[in-house]
């Protein structure tokens, strides 16, 4: 008798979770930090997001598509954090005028 093959979990949920963490982290850093310290801490936070993306994808335990999922997590987080950073930069520029 053979066991029923279970459908693997959708690993794309981990990618979206990492994007959400990067969005929340970038907004929190943008609000909490002064303008001159934001870029430094956003780079540090991005490093943490990269480590988080590896941890989340390793937690799924699937080797197939690992590089694609980690790359999607990292590139998506970079875009999200860049857009949030640009929004805070435009807000600071508008406040200066």
Residue frames as a rotation matrix with the C-alpha (Angstrom) as fourth column:
UNK 1
0.588 0.809 0.000 0.00
0.809 -0.588 0.000 0.00
0.000 0.000 -1.000 0.00
UNK 2
-0.470 -0.754 0.458 1.34
0.742 -0.619 -0.257 3.41
0.478 0.219 0.851 -0.87
UNK 3
-0.285 0.312 -0.906 0.85
0.692 -0.588 -0.419 6.59
-0.664 -0.746 -0.048 1.08
UNK 4
0.677 0.575 0.459 -1.05
0.736 -0.529 -0.423 9.47
-0.001 0.624 -0.782 -0.42
UNK 5
-0.460 -0.849 0.260 1.20
0.856 -0.502 -0.122 12.21
0.234 0.167 0.958 -1.70
UNK 6
0.317 0.539 -0.780 0.48
0.732 -0.662 -0.160 15.47
-0.603 -0.521 -0.605 0.03
UNK 7
0.623 -0.067 0.779 0.47
0.570 -0.643 -0.511 18.68
0.536 0.763 -0.363 -1.95
UNK 8
-0.409 -0.840 -0.358 3.45
0.889 -0.277 -0.365 20.84
0.207 -0.467 0.860 -0.99
UNK 9
0.283 0.450 -0.847 2.83
0.674 -0.721 -0.158 24.09
-0.682 -0.527 -0.507 0.80
UNK 10
0.722 0.001 0.692 2.80
0.566 -0.577 -0.589 27.21
0.399 0.817 -0.417 -1.33
UNK 11
-0.038 -0.865 -0.500 6.23
0.976 -0.138 0.166 28.76
-0.212 -0.482 0.850 -0.78
UNK 12
-0.350 -0.065 0.935 5.16
0.547 -0.824 0.148 32.06
0.760 0.563 0.324 -2.33
UNK 13
0.772 0.635 -0.028 3.48
0.355 -0.394 0.848 32.98
0.527 -0.665 -0.530 0.96
UNK 14
0.391 -0.729 -0.562 6.95
0.811 -0.015 0.584 33.26
-0.434 -0.684 0.586 2.47
UNK 15
-0.542 -0.554 0.632 7.96
0.803 -0.562 0.197 35.72
0.246 0.615 0.749 -0.24
UNK 16
0.136 0.690 0.711 4.95
0.272 -0.716 0.643 37.93
0.953 0.106 -0.285 0.50
UNK 17
0.832 0.142 -0.536 5.64
0.545 -0.030 0.838 37.71
0.103 -0.989 -0.103 4.24
UNK 18
-0.151 -0.958 -0.244 9.20
0.921 -0.226 0.317 38.98
-0.359 -0.177 0.917 3.71
UNK 19
-0.492 0.050 0.869 7.86
0.541 -0.764 0.351 41.84
0.682 0.643 0.349 1.57
UNK 20
0.595 0.786 0.169 5.41
0.298 -0.410 0.862 42.76
0.747 -0.463 -0.478 4.34
UNK 21
0.567 -0.471 -0.676 8.18
0.769 0.011 0.639 42.73
-0.293 -0.882 0.368 6.96
UNK 22
-0.526 -0.813 0.251 10.32
0.848 -0.480 0.224 44.99
-0.061 0.331 0.942 4.77
UNK 23
-0.133 0.570 0.811 7.40
0.382 -0.725 0.572 47.40
0.914 0.386 -0.121 4.25
UNK 24
0.845 0.487 -0.221 6.62
0.357 -0.207 0.911 47.60
0.398 -0.849 -0.348 7.95
UNK 25
0.288 -0.829 -0.479 10.30
0.874 0.023 0.486 47.92
-0.392 -0.558 0.731 8.86
UNK 26
-0.561 -0.516 0.647 10.97
0.767 -0.618 0.172 50.67
0.311 0.593 0.743 6.32
UNK 27
0.222 0.719 0.659 7.95
0.231 -0.695 0.681 52.69
0.947 0.001 -0.320 7.44
UNK 28
0.864 0.083 -0.497 8.87
0.498 0.010 0.867 52.27
0.077 -0.997 -0.032 11.11
UNK 29
-0.095 -0.974 -0.204 12.46
0.934 -0.158 0.321 53.35
-0.345 -0.160 0.925 10.46
UNK 30
-0.449 -0.043 0.892 11.32
0.623 -0.731 0.278 56.29
0.640 0.681 0.355 8.35
UNK 31
0.574 0.732 0.368 9.05
0.169 -0.545 0.821 57.54
0.802 -0.409 -0.436 11.10
UNK 32
0.877 -0.148 -0.456 11.35
0.476 0.145 0.868 56.86
-0.063 -0.978 0.198 14.06
UNK 33
0.028 -0.994 -0.103 14.69
0.906 -0.019 0.424 58.10
-0.423 -0.105 0.900 12.71
UNK 34
0.323 -0.021 -0.946 15.92
-0.157 -0.987 -0.031 61.55
-0.933 0.158 -0.322 11.74
UNK 35
0.934 0.171 -0.313 16.61
-0.312 -0.032 -0.950 62.18
-0.172 0.985 0.023 8.06
UNK 36
0.230 -0.939 -0.257 20.39
-0.945 -0.153 -0.289 61.87
0.232 0.309 -0.922 8.26
UNK 37
-0.530 -0.452 0.718 20.23
-0.687 0.725 -0.050 58.37
-0.498 -0.519 -0.695 9.82
UNK 38
0.462 0.873 0.156 17.56
-0.622 0.445 -0.645 56.78
-0.632 0.201 0.748 7.62
UNK 39
0.561 -0.240 -0.792 19.74
-0.713 0.347 -0.610 55.51
0.421 0.907 0.024 4.78
UNK 40
-0.543 -0.836 0.077 22.21
-0.741 0.434 -0.513 53.80
0.395 -0.336 -0.855 7.09
UNK 41
-0.558 0.376 0.740 19.50
-0.514 0.544 -0.664 52.00
-0.652 -0.750 -0.110 9.02
UNK 42
0.593 0.749 -0.297 17.57
-0.694 0.288 -0.660 51.08
-0.409 0.597 0.690 5.88
UNK 43
0.110 -0.644 -0.757 20.70
-0.749 0.447 -0.489 49.33
0.653 0.621 -0.433 4.57
UNK 44
-0.832 -0.383 0.402 21.07
-0.555 0.547 -0.627 47.49
0.020 -0.744 -0.667 7.89
UNK 45
-0.071 0.900 0.430 17.38
-0.585 0.312 -0.748 46.55
-0.808 -0.305 0.505 7.79
UNK 46
0.570 0.239 -0.786 17.76
-0.814 0.293 -0.502 45.29
0.110 0.926 0.361 4.22
UNK 47
-0.492 -0.805 -0.332 20.57
-0.661 0.593 -0.459 43.03
0.566 -0.006 -0.824 5.37
UNK 48
-0.724 0.313 0.615 18.24
-0.447 0.466 -0.763 41.65
-0.525 -0.828 -0.197 8.02
UNK 49
0.374 0.903 -0.210 15.53
-0.731 0.147 -0.666 41.11
-0.571 0.403 0.715 5.41
UNK 50
0.118 -0.414 -0.903 17.96
-0.820 0.472 -0.323 39.10
0.560 0.778 -0.284 3.27
UNK 51
-0.888 -0.449 0.098 18.74
-0.412 0.682 -0.604 36.86
0.204 -0.576 -0.791 6.24
UNK 52
-0.343 0.858 0.382 15.02
-0.520 0.165 -0.838 36.57
-0.782 -0.486 0.390 6.98
UNK 53
0.424 0.519 -0.742 14.30
-0.903 0.182 -0.389 35.54
-0.067 0.835 0.546 3.40
UNK 54
-0.416 -0.630 -0.656 16.88
-0.586 0.737 -0.337 32.74
0.696 0.245 -0.675 3.63
UNK 55
-0.921 0.053 0.386 15.45
-0.321 0.460 -0.828 31.58
-0.221 -0.887 -0.406 6.96
UNK 56
-0.003 1.000 0.020 11.86
-0.711 0.012 -0.703 31.58
-0.703 -0.017 0.711 5.72
UNK 57
0.424 0.168 -0.890 12.67
-0.862 0.376 -0.340 29.68
0.277 0.911 0.304 2.53
UNK 58
-0.661 -0.663 -0.352 14.86
-0.469 0.731 -0.495 27.17
0.586 -0.162 -0.794 4.36
UNK 59
-0.668 0.486 0.564 11.96
-0.537 0.210 -0.817 26.64
-0.515 -0.849 0.121 6.74
UNK 60
0.362 0.831 -0.423 9.82
-0.907 0.211 -0.364 25.38
-0.213 0.515 0.830 3.88
UNK 61
-0.068 -0.494 0.867 12.27
-0.352 0.825 0.442 22.55
-0.933 -0.276 -0.230 3.30
UNK 62
0.779 0.328 0.535 11.87
0.377 0.437 -0.817 22.46
-0.502 0.837 0.217 -0.49
UNK 63
-0.258 -0.961 -0.097 14.94
0.363 -0.190 0.912 22.61
-0.896 0.200 0.398 -2.67
UNK 64
-0.298 0.193 0.935 13.06
0.955 0.043 0.295 23.09
0.016 0.980 -0.197 -5.91
UNK 65
0.336 0.429 0.838 12.92
0.572 -0.800 0.181 26.80
0.748 0.419 -0.514 -6.77
UNK 66
0.411 -0.207 -0.888 14.86
0.868 -0.208 0.451 27.90
-0.278 -0.956 0.095 -3.69
UNK 67
-0.650 -0.754 -0.096 17.04
0.674 -0.630 0.386 30.40
-0.352 0.186 0.917 -5.55
UNK 68
-0.531 0.528 0.663 14.06
0.429 -0.507 0.748 31.88
0.731 0.681 0.043 -7.38
UNK 69
0.538 0.786 -0.305 12.09
0.649 -0.155 0.745 32.32
0.538 -0.599 -0.593 -4.15
UNK 70
0.170 -0.555 -0.814 15.01
0.831 -0.363 0.421 33.90
-0.529 -0.748 0.400 -2.29
UNK 71
-0.818 -0.474 0.327 15.72
0.575 -0.634 0.518 36.19
-0.038 0.611 0.790 -5.24
UNK 72
-0.134 0.858 0.496 12.07
0.483 -0.381 0.789 37.22
0.866 0.345 -0.363 -5.42
UNK 73
0.610 0.319 -0.726 12.08
0.790 -0.170 0.589 37.95
0.065 -0.933 -0.355 -1.70
UNK 74
-0.176 -0.807 -0.564 15.25
0.761 -0.475 0.442 40.04
-0.624 -0.351 0.698 -1.87
UNK 75
-0.847 -0.142 0.512 14.44
0.486 -0.596 0.639 41.97
0.215 0.790 0.574 -5.04
UNK 76
0.112 0.970 0.217 10.87
0.585 -0.241 0.774 42.63
0.803 0.040 -0.595 -3.95
UNK 77
0.536 0.020 -0.844 12.07
0.816 -0.270 0.512 43.84
-0.218 -0.963 -0.161 -0.56
UNK 78
-0.581 -0.800 -0.150 14.62
0.688 -0.581 0.434 46.10
-0.434 0.150 0.888 -2.23
UNK 79
-0.605 0.443 0.662 11.89
0.431 -0.517 0.740 47.64
0.670 0.733 0.122 -4.40
UNK 80
0.471 0.839 -0.273 9.52
0.673 -0.141 0.726 48.05
0.571 -0.526 -0.631 -1.44
UNK 81
0.303 -0.421 -0.855 12.16
0.809 -0.361 0.464 49.65
-0.504 -0.832 0.231 0.76
UNK 82
-0.763 -0.590 0.264 13.32
0.631 -0.590 0.505 51.86
-0.142 0.552 0.822 -2.11
UNK 83
-0.238 0.766 0.597 9.80
0.489 -0.437 0.755 53.14
0.839 0.472 -0.271 -2.74
UNK 84
0.683 0.453 -0.573 9.25
0.708 -0.220 0.671 53.86
0.178 -0.864 -0.471 0.95
UNK 85
-0.135 -0.834 -0.534 12.61
0.795 -0.413 0.444 55.62
-0.592 -0.365 0.719 1.12
UNK 86
-0.770 -0.107 0.629 11.74
0.555 -0.598 0.578 57.70
0.314 0.795 0.519 -1.94
UNK 87
0.269 0.943 0.198 8.41
0.581 -0.323 0.747 58.65
0.768 -0.086 -0.635 -0.39
UNK 88
0.604 -0.115 -0.788 10.12
0.729 -0.319 0.605 59.82
-0.321 -0.941 -0.109 2.80
UNK 89
-0.525 -0.851 -0.017 12.69
0.741 -0.466 0.484 61.71
-0.419 0.241 0.875 0.73
UNK 90
-0.492 0.437 0.753 9.97
0.523 -0.543 0.657 63.49
0.696 0.717 0.039 -1.24
UNK 91
0.615 0.737 -0.281 8.15
0.643 -0.262 0.720 64.29
0.457 -0.624 -0.634 1.98
UNK 92
0.198 -0.636 -0.746 11.31
0.768 -0.373 0.521 65.80
-0.610 -0.676 0.414 3.45
UNK 93
-0.774 -0.463 0.433 11.89
0.633 -0.545 0.550 67.78
-0.019 0.699 0.714 0.27
UNK 94
-0.052 0.843 0.536 8.32
0.532 -0.431 0.729 69.09
0.845 0.323 -0.426 0.31
UNK 95
0.672 0.285 -0.684 8.66
0.741 -0.241 0.627 70.05
0.014 -0.928 -0.373 3.97
UNK 96
-0.266 -0.876 -0.403 11.81
0.788 -0.438 0.433 72.01
-0.555 -0.202 0.807 3.20
UNK 97
-0.671 0.061 0.739 10.03
0.576 -0.584 0.572 74.12
0.466 0.809 0.357 0.58
